[in-house]
Amino acid sequence: MAFEKGLSESEQAYEQYTNISSVFAEIVKDEFITTWQWWAGLALFIIPWLIWFK
């Protein structure tokens, strides 16, 4: 009985974790990646490498 209860609680915890992870991913996608600072930082990371390879 204790094993089944522990299994049930771990499944609930996993469900909560996946829900939180999904919400966090949505926040990052909507509020962080769509900003101009994100794209400027990405460009500042990639462009020097492209210049160096050339």
C-alpha positions in Angstrom: 0.0 0.0 0.0 2.8 2.4 0.8 4.5 1.7 -2.5 1.3 2.5 -4.4 0.8 5.7 -2.5 4.4 6.8 -3.2 3.9 5.9 -6.8 0.7 8.0 -7.0 2.4 11.0 -5.3 5.4 10.8 -7.6 3.1 10.8 -10.6 1.3 13.8 -9.2 4.6 15.6 -8.6 5.8 14.7 -12.2 2.5 16.1 -13.5 3.0 19.4 -11.6 6.6 19.6 -12.8 5.7 19.2 -16.4 2.9 21.8 -16.1 5.4 24.2 -14.5 8.0 23.5 -17.1 5.4 24.2 -19.9 4.4 27.5 -18.3 8.0 28.5 -17.9 8.8 27.6 -21.5 5.8 29.7 -22.7 6.9 32.7 -20.6 10.4 32.5 -22.0 9.1 32.2 -25.5 6.6 35.1 -25.2 8.5 37.5 -23.0 12.2 36.9 -23.7 12.9 35.5 -27.1 10.7 38.0 -28.9 12.6 41.0 -27.6 15.1 43.0 -29.6 17.7 42.4 -26.8 17.5 38.7 -27.5 18.2 39.1 -31.2 20.9 41.7 -30.6 22.7 39.3 -28.2 22.3 36.4 -30.6 23.8 38.5 -33.4 26.6 39.6 -31.2 27.3 36.0 -30.5 27.1 34.6 -34.1 28.5 37.5 -36.3 32.0 37.5 -34.8 32.3 33.7 -35.4 31.2 34.2 -39.0 33.8 36.9 -39.5 36.5 34.8 -37.8 35.7 31.7 -40.0 35.9 33.9 -43.1 
